[in-house]
Amino acid sequence: MKNTSFESIVISWLMQDGWQIFVPILDHGHQTDLLISDGPNYYRVQVKTLDASGDAHIVQNRWENSDVDVVIFFARNSNWGYLTPAFEEQERPLNHQGHRKFMQNKKDFLREFHQL
């Protein structure tokens, strides 16, 4: 249930920021947890939860051959997460250049989200 609660948190933060949020009823391998829109543009978002002990934690590409735009990682056992454009490599460290670390609060998340 904690994975679902992180999706709900992201939905809440993005709605409060003015985004339209669509939640797929059935994924069918599209690897899309959320579809978000600022009006003219749509983005596919994947929300992942992980047990990470630090910023150098290696994450696996679980969205290969999909159209995911953004992946949001939440550290289940801590108070931080990372935002990243979907990458093509099989794996990467969380602290890879271009990934955005955020503390698990709306202000920090939105600041980093807008930097993507």
C-alpha positions in Angstrom: 0.0 0.0 0.0 2.9 2.4 0.6 3.7 2.4 -3.2 0.1 3.5 -3.9 0.4 6.2 -1.3 3.5 7.7 -3.0 1.5 7.9 -6.3 -1.3 9.6 -4.3 1.2 12.1 -2.9 2.6 12.9 -6.4 -1.0 13.4 -7.7 -1.8 15.8 -4.8 1.4 17.8 -5.3 1.0 18.1 -9.1 -2.7 19.0 -8.8 -1.9 21.7 -6.4 0.6 23.0 -8.9 -2.1 23.2 -11.6 -1.4 20.0 -13.6 -4.2 17.9 -15.0 -3.8 14.3 -13.8 -5.1 11.1 -15.4 -4.7 7.7 -13.8 -4.8 4.7 -16.2 -7.4 2.1 -15.2 -5.3 -0.7 -16.7 -1.6 -0.4 -17.5 -1.2 -3.3 -20.0 2.6 -3.0 -20.1 2.7 0.8 -20.9 4.6 1.4 -17.6 2.6 4.5 -17.0 1.3 5.2 -13.5 0.2 8.8 -14.3 -0.5 10.8 -17.3 -0.1 14.5 -16.6 -0.9 17.6 -18.7 -0.2 21.3 -18.5 -2.8 21.9 -21.3 -1.2 21.4 -24.6 1.4 18.8 -23.5 1.1 15.3 -22.0 3.7 13.4 -20.1 3.8 9.8 -18.9 5.1 9.3 -15.4 6.3 6.2 -13.6 6.4 6.2 -9.8 8.9 3.8 -8.2 9.5 3.0 -4.5 12.8 1.6 -3.4 14.8 0.6 -0.4 17.9 2.8 -0.9 20.7 3.3 1.6 22.2 6.2 -0.2 22.4 8.4 -3.3 24.6 6.0 -5.2 22.0 3.3 -5.1 21.7 1.6 -8.6 18.2 1.6 -10.2 17.1 -0.7 -12.9 15.4 0.5 -16.1 11.9 -1.1 -15.8 10.2 1.0 -18.5 12.3 -0.1 -21.5 10.4 0.1 -24.9 7.7 2.3 -23.4 7.0 6.0 -23.8 7.6 7.0 -20.2 8.9 10.6 -19.9 9.6 11.0 -16.2 10.5 8.5 -13.4 10.0 9.5 -9.8 11.9 7.4 -7.2 10.8 7.5 -3.5 13.2 6.1 -0.9 10.8 4.0 1.3 13.2 4.1 4.3 14.1 7.7 4.2 12.7 11.2 3.5 14.1 11.9 0.0 13.6 10.9 -3.6 14.8 11.5 -7.1 13.2 12.7 -10.3 14.7 11.7 -13.6 13.9 11.7 -17.3 13.4 8.1 -18.4 16.8 6.7 -19.4 17.7 4.0 -21.9 20.6 2.3 -20.1 19.8 -0.9 -18.2 20.8 0.7 -14.9 22.0 3.9 -13.4 23.0 5.3 -10.0 20.3 7.6 -8.4 22.8 10.4 -8.2 23.6 10.3 -11.9 24.1 13.8 -13.5 20.7 15.1 -14.6 18.7 13.4 -11.9 17.1 15.8 -9.4 17.1 14.9 -5.7 14.2 16.2 -3.6 13.1 16.0 0.0 9.7 14.4 0.4 7.7 17.6 0.7 5.6 19.5 -1.9 7.8 22.6 -2.1 11.1 20.7 -2.7 9.5 18.2 -5.1 7.9 20.9 -7.3 11.1 23.0 -7.3 13.0 20.0 -8.7 10.2 18.9 -10.9 10.2 22.2 -12.7 14.0 21.9 -13.3 13.5 18.7 -15.5 
